[in-house]
Amino acid sequence: MNIETIIIIIVNISLAVFLAVGLTPVFVWWERRVSGFMQDRSGPNRCNIGPLRLGGLIQSFADMLKLVFKEDFTPAHIKYKFFFTLAPAIVFICSFLTFATIPFADNLVINGKEHMMQAIPNQLGIMWFLAFAGLSVYGIILGGYSSASKYGLLGSIRASAQVISYEAAMGLSIISILISYGSIHLADMVNAQTGTYLGVIPMWGIFIQPLAAIIFIVCAFAETNRAPFDIAEGESEIVAGYHTEYSAMRFGLFQVGEYSAMSASSAIIVTLFFGGYHLPWLDTATIQNNINIVIIALIVLLPIKVFVLTSWMKKNNKAIGENVSRLKETKILTIAFWGITVVIVSILALFLVTGLGTNGVNIATAVIQIGTFLAKFFLMAFVYIWVRWTVLRFRYDQLQMLGWKVLLPLALANIVITAIVVVVLGS
């Protein structure tokens, strides 16, 4: 194994770990700030390290440290302590592993050798995602059952009923996608979404299979046990559901598992329906053939975006009476953002002057595609947070009716329609 292969493996694994686990404090902060904005309140903004508050982000790291050092208490009435400890680990591991086959960019060619841009390079694709997404519910069921608590047991029963209801519709919606793309490999599905309709509309899955996209996205929300599908942990009804008896880092693993599932679902939705790592109207070959134009566009657009961001920060990060510490924080962050921007723009300009070479063009294309994937990923994660703080929780009967009487028949009808269209068109 040569050095290039080792570096690419490390990059892929690091990206998967960062997106699946490392972003949890950021998502917790983001969720609090978005909910505060929607409810016309500030959200977390007091916790600080010296002058740094990072817009409230320090609060998430403080909460994480609190969970790490808090006493890990096990109630005396629990009989199956091994399963009680194992349950949050199952949720966390399964949620994390669903990210393993997500392609971050097209196959990277270095010195004539192709490298798959995935944490675990295999051909299982969407089947891998379905396997581990379905397994994570066993951790929830085991946690609720081993808690020897009526609230925990009710939460685990609700979770199992919900998963059975929505995994059926999700699996059927994927059949329509497989018929359209002709492959289970996620990179093949992304590459099938290149090109345009009428020279304008990207051939993304959301336009090829709109009904399957809606069904899959709704079922993905249900799989993550987030509102409006959070009956398994409905605090107004069953305290906290399956994790009522948990504390410290075992409780923390359940929370990390929830955000990992949200990350994985966001990534798979982007991959299947929103072109994955492809820029609209620009496939891999087009970017490689016009790499200088793309770099010039980045050099122009990046400072504009940073200017808009820092201007927004200066306008919205002032407390009543011009709090000095918050103005210092804004100044520090502004300097940091512009410093990073200057470094990136300088590197890009250096590439234009010196040239990239074949390997350089391929690497630059992969970096651009990773950036494209991350932008779409964060937008989809924001939709998850947006929906949670907008839509009320479904009642149990409403949830079951939506799964069995609406989504399942629509998924079956979509399979039939897709198969007929494919046969008629002969594609």
C-alpha positions in Angstrom: 0.0 0.0 0.0 1.6 3.3 -1.1 1.5 6.6 0.6 -1.2 8.1 -1.6 -3.6 5.3 -0.7 -2.9 5.7 3.0 -3.5 9.4 2.9 -6.8 9.0 1.0 -8.0 6.4 3.5 -7.2 8.7 6.4 -9.0 11.6 4.7 -12.1 9.5 4.0 -12.3 8.1 7.5 -11.6 11.5 9.1 -14.4 13.0 7.0 -16.8 10.3 8.1 -15.9 10.5 11.8 -16.2 14.3 11.7 -19.5 14.4 9.9 -21.1 11.6 11.9 -19.7 12.3 15.4 -17.6 15.4 15.5 -20.4 17.7 14.4 -22.6 16.8 17.3 -21.7 19.9 19.5 -22.2 22.1 16.4 -25.6 20.6 15.6 -26.7 20.9 19.3 -25.7 24.6 19.2 -27.3 25.1 15.8 -30.6 23.5 16.9 -30.7 25.7 20.0 -30.0 28.9 18.0 -32.5 28.0 15.3 -35.2 27.2 17.8 -34.5 30.4 19.7 -34.8 32.4 16.5 -38.1 30.7 15.7 -39.4 31.3 19.2 -38.2 34.9 19.3 -35.6 34.4 22.0 -31.8 34.5 22.1 -30.8 30.9 22.7 -27.5 30.0 24.4 -25.2 33.0 24.5 -23.7 33.3 28.0 -21.1 30.5 28.3 -17.6 31.8 27.4 -13.9 31.2 27.5 -12.5 34.6 28.1 -13.9 36.9 25.4 -15.0 34.0 23.2 -18.6 32.8 23.1 -18.6 31.8 19.5 -22.3 32.8 19.3 -23.2 30.3 22.0 -21.1 27.4 20.6 -19.1 27.2 23.8 -22.3 26.1 25.6 -22.4 22.9 23.6 -18.8 22.0 24.6 -19.6 22.8 28.2 -22.6 20.5 28.1 -20.4 17.8 26.5 -17.8 18.1 29.3 -20.5 18.0 31.9 -21.8 14.6 30.5 -18.2 13.2 30.4 -17.5 14.0 34.1 -20.9 13.5 35.5 -21.6 10.4 37.7 -22.7 7.5 35.6 -25.5 6.2 37.8 -27.3 2.9 37.4 -30.6 2.5 39.3 -30.7 -0.3 41.8 -33.9 -1.9 40.3 -32.2 -2.7 36.9 -31.6 -6.5 36.6 -29.9 -6.6 33.1 -27.1 -4.2 33.7 -25.0 -5.6 30.8 -27.8 -4.9 28.3 -28.5 -1.5 30.0 -24.9 -0.5 29.2 -24.8 -2.1 25.8 -28.0 -0.4 24.4 -26.6 3.2 23.9 -23.4 1.7 22.4 -25.6 -0.2 19.8 -27.4 3.0 18.9 -24.2 5.0 18.6 -22.2 2.4 16.6 -25.1 1.7 14.1 -25.7 5.4 13.5 -22.0 6.0 13.0 -21.5 3.1 10.6 -24.4 4.2 8.3 -22.0 6.9 7.1 -19.3 4.4 6.0 -20.4 4.1 2.3 -21.4 7.7 1.6 -19.3 8.9 -1.4 -17.8 12.4 -0.7 -16.5 12.8 -4.3 -16.1 10.9 -7.5 -13.3 8.3 -7.7 -10.0 10.0 -7.3 -7.3 9.0 -9.8 -3.7 9.4 -8.6 -0.9 8.2 -10.8 -3.3 6.1 -12.8 -4.9 4.3 -9.8 -8.5 4.9 -8.8 -9.5 5.4 -5.2 -13.1 5.4 -3.9 -13.8 8.4 -1.7 -15.7 6.5 1.0 -14.7 5.6 4.6 -15.3 1.9 3.8 -14.9 1.3 0.1 -17.4 -1.4 -0.9 -20.1 -2.0 -3.4 -23.0 -2.5 -0.9 -24.1 1.1 -1.2 -27.7 1.7 -0.2 -28.0 -1.8 1.3 -25.4 -1.0 3.9 -27.3 2.1 4.9 -30.6 0.2 5.2 -28.9 -2.6 7.3 -27.4 -0.3 9.9 -30.3 2.2 10.0 -32.6 -0.7 10.8 -30.3 -2.2 13.4 -30.0 1.0 15.5 -33.6 0.5 16.7 -32.5 -2.6 18.6 -30.4 -0.4 20.9 -33.5 1.7 21.6 -35.6 -1.4 22.3 -33.0 -3.0 24.5 -32.4 0.3 26.4 -36.1 0.7 27.2 -36.6 -3.0 28.1 -33.5 -3.3 30.3 -34.4 -0.1 32.2 -37.2 -2.0 34.0 -39.3 1.2 33.8 -42.7 1.5 32.4 -41.7 4.8 30.7 -38.7 3.2 29.1 -40.7 0.1 28.0 -43.4 2.2 26.5 -40.8 4.2 24.6 -39.1 1.1 23.2 -42.5 -0.4 22.1 -43.4 2.9 20.4 -40.0 3.0 18.6 -40.3 -0.6 17.4 -43.9 0.0 16.0 -42.7 3.2 14.3 -39.7 1.5 12.7 -41.7 -1.4 11.4 -44.3 1.1 9.9 -41.8 3.3 8.1 -39.1 0.9 7.1 -41.6 -0.9 4.9 -42.4 2.3 3.0 -38.7 3.4 2.9 -37.6 0.0 1.4 -40.3 0.2 -1.3 -39.4 3.8 -2.2 -35.8 2.6 -2.7 -37.0 -0.1 -5.1 -38.2 2.7 -7.4 -34.9 4.4 -7.1 -33.0 1.2 -8.0 -35.2 0.7 -11.0 -34.4 4.3 -12.2 -30.6 4.2 -11.5 -29.9 0.5 -12.2 -27.4 0.2 -9.4 -27.2 -0.2 -5.6 -23.8 1.5 -5.5 -24.1 5.1 -4.3 -21.4 6.6 -6.5 -23.2 5.1 -9.6 -26.4 6.7 -8.4 -24.7 10.1 -8.0 -23.1 9.9 -11.5 -26.5 8.9 -12.9 -27.8 12.4 -11.8 -25.4 14.3 -14.1 -26.8 16.1 -17.1 -29.9 18.2 -17.4 -33.5 18.3 -18.7 -34.0 20.8 -21.5 -30.5 22.1 -20.8 -31.7 23.8 -17.5 -33.1 21.4 -14.9 -30.5 19.2 -13.2 -31.2 15.4 -13.6 -31.3 15.0 -9.8 -33.3 12.3 -8.1 -35.8 14.8 -6.7 -36.9 15.5 -10.3 -36.6 11.9 -11.6 -38.4 10.3 -8.7 -40.3 13.1 -6.8 -42.8 10.8 -5.1 -40.0 8.4 -4.0 -38.0 11.4 -2.7 -40.9 12.6 -0.5 -41.6 9.1 0.8 -38.0 8.5 1.6 -37.4 11.8 3.3 -40.5 11.4 5.5 -39.4 7.9 6.4 -35.9 9.1 7.1 -37.3 11.6 9.6 -39.1 8.8 11.3 -36.0 6.6 11.4 -34.1 9.3 13.3 -36.9 9.5 16.0 -36.9 13.3 15.7 -40.0 15.5 15.8 -42.6 15.2 14.5 -41.8 11.4 14.8 -40.5 11.5 18.4 -43.2 9.5 20.1 -40.5 7.1 21.5 -39.3 9.9 23.8 -42.3 12.1 24.1 -41.5 14.1 27.2 -45.1 15.3 27.7 -46.3 11.7 27.8 -43.6 9.3 29.0 -40.9 11.5 30.6 -38.1 10.7 28.2 -39.1 7.3 26.9 -36.4 4.7 26.4 -33.6 6.8 27.9 -35.5 7.9 31.1 -33.2 5.9 33.4 -29.9 6.9 31.7 -27.4 9.5 32.9 -23.9 10.9 32.1 -22.2 9.5 29.0 -24.6 6.6 28.4 -27.3 9.3 28.0 -24.9 11.2 25.9 -24.3 8.3 23.6 -28.1 8.2 22.9 -27.9 11.9 22.0 -24.8 11.5 19.8 -26.5 8.5 18.1 -29.6 10.7 17.3 -27.4 13.4 15.7 -25.3 10.8 13.9 -28.5 9.3 12.5 -29.6 12.8 11.4 -26.2 13.3 9.7 -26.3 10.0 8.0 -29.9 10.6 6.8 -29.0 14.0 5.5 -26.0 12.6 3.6 -28.0 9.7 2.1 -30.8 12.1 1.0 -28.3 14.4 -0.6 -26.7 11.5 -2.4 -29.9 9.9 -3.7 -32.0 13.0 -4.6 -29.9 16.1 -4.8 -26.9 15.2 -7.0 -24.6 14.2 -4.2 -21.1 15.7 -4.7 -21.9 17.1 -8.2 -22.2 20.8 -8.8 -25.4 21.6 -10.7 -24.6 21.4 -14.5 -21.0 20.5 -13.9 -19.9 16.8 -13.9 -16.4 15.6 -13.0 -15.1 15.8 -16.5 -16.4 19.3 -17.0 -14.8 20.6 -13.8 -11.5 18.9 -14.8 -11.6 20.5 -18.3 -12.4 23.9 -16.9 -10.5 23.8 -13.6 -8.9 27.3 -14.1 -12.3 28.9 -14.6 -13.7 27.1 -11.5 -10.8 28.3 -9.4 -11.2 31.9 -10.6 -14.9 31.7 -9.6 -14.0 30.4 -6.2 -11.4 33.2 -5.7 -14.1 35.8 -6.6 -17.0 34.2 -4.6 -15.2 33.2 -1.4 -14.4 36.8 -0.2 -17.9 37.9 -1.1 -19.4 35.2 1.1 -17.0 36.0 4.0 -17.9 39.7 3.7 -21.6 39.0 3.9 -21.0 36.7 6.9 -18.9 39.1 8.9 -21.2 42.0 8.1 -24.1 39.9 9.4 -22.1 39.1 12.5 -21.3 42.7 13.3 -25.0 43.7 12.8 -26.5 40.8 14.9 -23.9 40.2 17.6 -24.4 43.3 19.7 -25.9 43.2 23.1 -28.0 46.0 24.5 -25.7 48.8 25.5 -22.8 47.6 23.3 -21.4 44.8 25.5 -17.6 45.0 25.1 -16.9 41.3 25.4 -19.3 40.5 22.5 -17.7 43.2 20.3 -14.3 41.6 21.0 -15.6 38.2 20.1 -17.0 39.6 16.8 -13.6 41.2 16.0 -11.7 38.0 16.8 -14.0 35.9 14.6 -13.9 38.5 11.8 -10.1 38.4 11.8 -10.1 34.6 11.9 -12.5 34.3 9.0 -10.6 36.8 6.8 -7.3 35.2 7.7 -8.5 31.8 6.6 -10.0 33.3 3.4 -6.7 35.0 2.5 -4.8 31.8 2.9 -7.2 29.8 0.8 -7.4 32.5 -2.0 -3.5 32.7 -1.9 -3.3 28.9 -2.4 -5.8 29.0 -5.2 -4.0 31.9 -6.9 -0.7 30.0 -6.6 -2.3 27.0 -8.3 -3.3 29.3 -11.2 0.2 30.7 -11.6 2.2 27.4 -11.3 -0.3 25.0 -12.8 -1.7 21.8 -11.3 -0.7 18.9 -13.4 -2.8 15.8 -13.9 -2.8 14.7 -10.3 -3.3 18.3 -9.1 -6.4 18.7 -11.3 -7.9 15.5 -10.0 -7.2 16.4 -6.4 -8.6 19.9 -6.9 -11.7 18.4 -8.5 -12.2 16.1 -5.5 -11.8 19.0 -3.1 -14.4 21.0 -4.9 -16.8 18.1 -5.0 -16.3 17.5 -1.2 -17.1 21.1 -0.6 -20.2 20.8 -2.8 -21.3 17.7 -0.8 -20.8 19.5 2.5 -22.8 22.5 1.4 -25.8 20.3 0.5 -25.3 18.2 3.6 -25.5 21.2 5.9 -28.6 22.6 4.1 -30.3 19.2 4.5 -29.3 19.1 8.2 -30.9 22.6 8.6 -34.1 21.2 7.1 -34.1 18.5 9.9 -33.8 21.2 12.5 -36.3 23.5 10.8 -39.0 20.8 10.7 -38.4 19.8 14.3 -39.2 23.3 15.6 -42.1 23.8 13.1 -44.3 20.7 13.1 -46.0 19.3 16.2 -45.6 15.7 17.2 -48.0 13.2 15.6 -50.3 11.2 17.8 -49.7 7.5 17.7 -52.8 6.8 15.5 -51.8 9.6 13.1 -48.3 8.2 12.8 -49.5 4.7 12.0 -52.1 6.0 9.6 -49.5 8.0 7.7 -47.2 5.0 7.5 -49.6 2.2 6.5 -52.5 4.1 4.8 -50.6 6.8 2.9 -46.9 6.2 2.4 -47.0 2.4 1.8 -49.7 2.5 -0.9 -48.0 5.4 -2.6 -44.7 3.6 -2.6 -46.3 0.5 -4.2 -48.0 2.6 -6.8 -44.7 4.4 -7.5 -43.0 1.1 -8.2 -45.6 0.1 -10.7 -45.5 3.4 -12.5 -41.7 3.5 -12.6 -41.5 -0.1 -13.9 -44.1 0.7 -16.7 -42.2 3.9 -17.7 -38.9 2.0 -17.8 -40.3 -0.8 -19.9 -42.1 1.5 -22.3 -39.1 3.7 -22.8 -36.8 0.7 -23.0 -34.3 2.2 -20.7 
